[in-house]
């Protein structure tokens, strides 16, 4: 764990086992309790003997969960009107296509989609994990506090935690609040424009319950575990304050943003040209962030979802 001090404009190496020593009385640990669902399907295009195709479910567009936004690979030849076949009783019609592999499909099935995903879907492991998913990934690629299903990727800063770590934080005087933000394209899609003011992220569902809002409001400092927690907290504050609410957010945080609630942040190391790195630069300052990243590279920190972490205080 790389520990970055905004006040001292410095950083030093430590271990995550010591995370609780940076927690102080009056802190509230903000944890995203979203749960990853088996969002990847494999099928064929148009006929049982057609080209193999991978469908990555993003989010349902209707209450009955028959129409979904998806990513399709390969997508170059796929057109509206094509049919995707997963088995003899589970199919999908392509309704429209986007510019970057994004499509809208309508599933045709005799069972609820969620039941079929539990049986046929695969855990959506990060693309750099170069092996097929195994049954154990359904629990390993979850935080220990995962509860509300809806994400296509784990809120990765939370993967470092065990129940023991959480109890150590309580022992240091912290409270725990759970928020929900279902990780989707708004979190991990690459930024494709140089002008940050023109970028609009995909919307993602978020929720804060009344009970957790009360815990958040009583805290002296909000220590957010992950960028999704930051975006949830800051979205709520932009919409009138820390109270029970739910809805969609496409909040894009980049340098110049005024943080209203986040007091400290635990996060992993992120890809260039990502909204996640922009958020970290906004919180810690671009120069300090890039210097910290250079230190991480020098010291051979592991990057990305299953990698090491950085605590910014």
Secondary structure, DSSP 4 states (H G I P E B T S, - for coil): -EEEETTTTEEEE--GGGGGGG--TTEEEEEE-EEE---EEEEEESSTTS-EEEEEEEEESSTTS-EEEEEEES-TT--TT-EEEEETTEEEEEEEE-SSSEEEEEEEESS-HHHHHHHH-B----TT--S---TTHHHHTS-TT--EEEESS--GGGGG--HHHHHHHHHTT-EEEEEEE---HHHHSBP--S-GGG--PPPEEEEE-HHHHHHHHT-SEEEEESHHHHHHHHHHHHTTSSSSEEEEE-----TT---SSEEEEEEE---TTBHHHHHHHHHH-HHHHHHHHHHHHHTTPPPSTTS-EEEE-
